[in-house]
Amino acid sequence: MTGNKKDNSATITRLGTVARLSRTALAVRLLAHGFYAGQDQIMLALGDTEGMTPGQLAQQNRRSPPNGDKNDQSFAGTGICRA
């Protein structure tokens, strides 16, 4: 029984490491295109529709209005969308 707990703990540790490395790899790839981590979800949401208001976008991505405004302004500054 004790060995099983050690195996589970090691597995959970490895899964956490893989998850962190995956997020880092995604962040590096996004940054190469001028995006920050998390902005990929916004781009996916925008790609699925003809357009969204900032409020609709914030609601779909579960963002609070101040954070949504910062992201919208960031995208508008790059010319990706209009704020």
Secondary structure, DSSP 8 states (H G I E B T S, - for coil): -HHHHHHHHHHHHHHHHHHHHHHHHHHHHHHHTT--TTHHHHHHHHHTSS---HHHHHHHTT--HHHHHHHHHHHHHHTSS--
